[in-house]
């Protein structure tokens, strides 16, 4: 790498530093085969996969699957240095599955290219993110982005090669500066270094201002903490006073509750005594009423007994009178019968005479 002084002299002399960085390039040989095809032999339970040979005669038990060369375009954009710089990544990837990969993923043979995109998309994201993290130090502003482009392409090719996938990756990184749209990376590297230094100075100034602001904020926070501590102590005193007052009120309430309990107990005893007295009065009234009812019933039974006795006496007198009348009637009838008998006997005697 050239020293900054040599590069500054070359830039001032009008040399193109960007073309110098392109002098050393590396080529990755993918080894694609545009006519690559896989023959799937299926005869009963017997199955086999192999590359189509040059002299091949297709039979009914053969199924041919071409392994096409697929193009895959990958795009990313990265904002850096508080949106001062924007890096656009364009990755054009061409890949082709090999027989070894197909043998490992034979069930995905009809859609093998789509399967590779879905399976290795996240891995390519990881590779790109890992390489883009190297841009954070800002050294690429001096050396350009070609080395990073090569590393990204090489890393992706190596990852896919390890999985038996042939690939050819072409990576392009384009940096644009929002406030200096005409500046070109590499060609204006000295100017970009000045901008980078300016940005670093501004960033350092910003950090210093932030540090001072942070110190002021810390002092304010300290003062607020002291105020809060004072307020906390005042609050604790107030809480203690409130607690003492609450304890005093609680004791007064307890005393008042005891007095109320005693008063309620006395009222309960008085009420119980009153209920007992009322119950005794009710019992006495009920007993008097019962005695009165019993006396009334006794008088009524006596009157009824007397009335029955009088009725029986009257019935007996009537019966006696009837018996006496019957006796008299019977006696009279007998006497009449006797008189009639005597008369009849006298008549007979006269008749006989």
HUMOFEN-V775818 format. One record per residue. N is the residue number from 0. RES is the residue in one small letter. PHI is phi in whole degrees, -180 to 180 (NA if undefined). PSI is psi in whole degrees, 0 to 359 (NA if undefined). Layout:
<<N:RES:PHI:PSI> <N:RES:PHI:PSI>>
This chain:
<<0:x:NA:136> <1:x:-71:153> <2:x:-75:156> <3:x:-58:325> <4:x:-67:316> <5:x:-63:319> <6:x:-66:321> <7:x:-63:318> <8:x:-64:319> <9:x:-66:322> <10:x:-69:319> <11:x:-67:332> <12:x:-79:354> <13:x:93:12> <14:x:-72:153> <15:x:-95:101> <16:x:-71:335> <17:x:-68:322> <18:x:-68:328> <19:x:-65:325> <20:x:-71:343> <21:x:-92:5> <22:x:-68:322> <23:x:-105:109> <24:x:-124:153> <25:x:-118:145> <26:x:-114:138> <27:x:-109:121> <28:x:-92:115> <29:x:-81:321> <30:x:76:39> <31:x:-66:154> <32:x:-130:105> <33:x:-66:338> <34:x:-106:24> <35:x:-74:128> <36:x:-138:149> <37:x:-113:131> <38:x:-99:127> <39:x:-106:114> <40:x:-99:124> <41:x:-137:109> <42:x:-134:98> <43:x:66:228> <44:x:-80:353> <45:x:-85:129> <46:x:-134:148> <47:x:-159:144> <48:x:-121:134> <49:x:-158:160> <50:x:-69:146> <51:x:-69:122> <52:x:-74:169> <53:x:-65:313> <54:x:-99:97> <55:x:-129:133> <56:x:-115:117> <57:x:-77:132> <58:x:-111:175> <59:x:-68:338> <60:x:-93:10> <61:x:-102:139> <62:x:-128:126> <63:x:-102:130> <64:x:-123:111> <65:x:-73:138> <66:x:-99:92> <67:x:-79:160> <68:x:-87:118> <69:x:-101:142> <70:x:-102:137> <71:x:-136:117> <72:x:-103:131> <73:x:-128:128> <74:x:-128:140> <75:x:-144:154> <76:x:-136:136> <77:x:-131:128> <78:x:-100:135> <79:x:-134:161> <80:x:53:54> <81:x:56:47> <82:x:65:15> <83:x:-71:329> <84:x:-132:142> <85:x:-125:128> <86:x:-111:122> <87:x:-104:129> <88:x:-109:128> <89:x:-124:114> <90:x:-115:117> <91:x:-106:112> <92:x:-118:129> <93:x:-116:134> <94:x:-143:161> <95:x:-149:132> <96:x:-73:144> <97:x:-99:171> <98:x:-62:323> <99:x:-61:319> <100:x:-68:320> <101:x:-65:321> <102:x:-63:327> <103:x:-77:336> <104:x:-129:50> <105:x:-64:330> <106:x:-69:342> <107:x:-101:16> <108:x:-58:317> <109:x:-63:332> <110:x:-127:47> <111:x:-66:322> <112:x:-69:317> <113:x:-63:323> <114:x:-63:319> <115:x:-65:319> <116:x:-62:314> <117:x:-68:324> <118:x:-78:324> <119:x:-108:8> <120:x:-63:316> <121:x:-68:326> <122:x:-66:319> <123:x:-65:323> <124:x:-59:315> <125:x:-64:317> <126:x:-63:315> <127:x:-64:315> <128:x:-62:320> <129:x:-63:319> <130:x:-74:325> <131:x:-70:338> <132:x:-63:336> <133:x:-71:348> <134:x:-77:347> <135:x:-67:334> <136:x:-77:345> <137:x:80:0> <138:x:-65:335> <139:x:-64:339> <140:x:-64:328> <141:x:-84:318> <142:x:-97:347> <143:x:91:180> <144:x:-108:5> <145:x:-66:317> <146:x:-62:321> <147:x:-68:322> <148:x:-60:316> <149:x:-65:318> <150:x:-64:319> <151:x:-63:313> <152:x:-63:317> <153:x:-66:318> <154:x:-63:318> <155:x:-67:317> <156:x:-61:319> <157:x:-68:320> <158:x:-62:313> <159:x:-69:325> <160:x:-63:321> <161:x:-63:336> <162:x:-97:15> <163:x:64:41> <164:x:-122:120> <165:x:-78:138> <166:x:-149:158> <167:x:-138:107> <168:x:-105:136> <169:x:-126:114> <170:x:-110:138> <171:x:-133:126> <172:x:-115:127> <173:x:-123:124> <174:x:-106:135> <175:x:-131:144> <176:x:-112:122> <177:x:-60:320> <178:x:-89:352> <179:x:-136:72> <180:x:-66:339> <181:x:-88:351> <182:x:-75:133> <183:x:-111:132> <184:x:-66:138> <185:x:91:303> <186:x:-69:327> <187:x:-116:43> <188:x:-65:323> <189:x:-64:316> <190:x:-64:322> <191:x:-68:326> <192:x:-63:320> <193:x:-62:316> <194:x:-62:319> <195:x:-63:316> <196:x:-62:318> <197:x:-62:318> <198:x:-64:320> <199:x:-65:320> <200:x:-63:316> <201:x:-63:321> <202:x:-66:320> <203:x:-64:318> <204:x:-62:319> <205:x:-65:320> <206:x:-65:321> <207:x:-64:315> <208:x:-61:321> <209:x:-65:322> <210:x:-65:316> <211:x:-64:319> <212:x:-63:322> <213:x:-66:322> <214:x:-63:317> <215:x:-62:319> <216:x:-66:323> <217:x:-66:320> <218:x:-63:316> <219:x:-62:319> <220:x:-64:321> <221:x:-63:315> <222:x:-62:318> <223:x:-65:324> <224:x:-64:318> <225:x:-62:317> <226:x:-62:318> <227:x:-65:322> <228:x:-64:318> <229:x:-62:314> <230:x:-62:324> <231:x:-64:317> <232:x:-65:316> <233:x:-60:319> <234:x:-64:321> <235:x:-63:317> <236:x:-62:315> <237:x:-61:321> <238:x:-66:321> <239:x:-63:316> <240:x:-63:317> <241:x:-63:323> <242:x:-66:318> <243:x:-64:316> <244:x:-63:321> <245:x:-66:321> <246:x:-64:319> <247:x:-63:313> <248:x:-64:325> <249:x:-65:318> <250:x:-65:318> <251:x:-61:318> <252:x:-65:322> <253:x:-65:316> <254:x:-61:315> <255:x:-64:324> <256:x:-67:321> <257:x:-62:316> <258:x:-61:317> <259:x:-64:322> <260:x:-64:315> <261:x:-62:316> <262:x:-62:318> <263:x:-64:321> <264:x:-63:318> <265:x:-64:315> <266:x:-62:324> <267:x:-64:318> <268:x:-65:317> <269:x:-63:318> <270:x:-67:322> <271:x:-65:319> <272:x:-64:317> <273:x:-62:317> <274:x:-63:320> <275:x:-63:316> <276:x:-63:316> <277:x:-63:321> <278:x:-65:321> <279:x:-63:317> <280:x:-61:316> <281:x:-61:319> <282:x:-64:319> <283:x:-65:317> <284:x:-63:319> <285:x:-64:319> <286:x:-64:318> <287:x:-63:317> <288:x:-63:320> <289:x:-64:317> <290:x:-64:319> <291:x:-64:318> <292:x:-64:320> <293:x:-65:319> <294:x:-64:317> <295:x:-62:317> <296:x:-65:323> <297:x:-64:315> <298:x:-61:320> <299:x:-66:320> <300:x:-66:322> <301:x:-64:315> <302:x:-63:317> <303:x:-64:323> <304:x:-66:317> <305:x:-63:316> <306:x:-62:319> <307:x:-66:321> <308:x:-65:319> <309:x:-65:320> <310:x:-63:319> <311:x:-67:319> <312:x:-63:315> <313:x:-64:318> <314:x:-64:321> <315:x:-65:316> <316:x:-60:317> <317:x:-63:320> <318:x:-65:318> <319:x:-63:317> <320:x:-62:319> <321:x:-66:318> <322:x:-63:317> <323:x:-64:319> <324:x:-65:320> <325:x:-64:321> <326:x:-64:314> <327:x:-62:319> <328:x:-64:322> <329:x:-70:318> <330:x:-63:319> <331:x:-66:319> <332:x:-63:321> <333:x:-65:318> <334:x:-64:322> <335:x:-66:321> <336:x:-65:322> <337:x:-68:320> <338:x:-64:316> <339:x:-63:325> <340:x:-68:319> <341:x:-65:321> <342:x:-66:319> <343:x:-65:322> <344:x:-67:322> <345:x:-67:322> <346:x:-65:320> <347:x:-65:321> <348:x:-65:319> <349:x:-66:322> <350:x:-65:322> <351:x:-71:327> <352:x:-73:NA>>
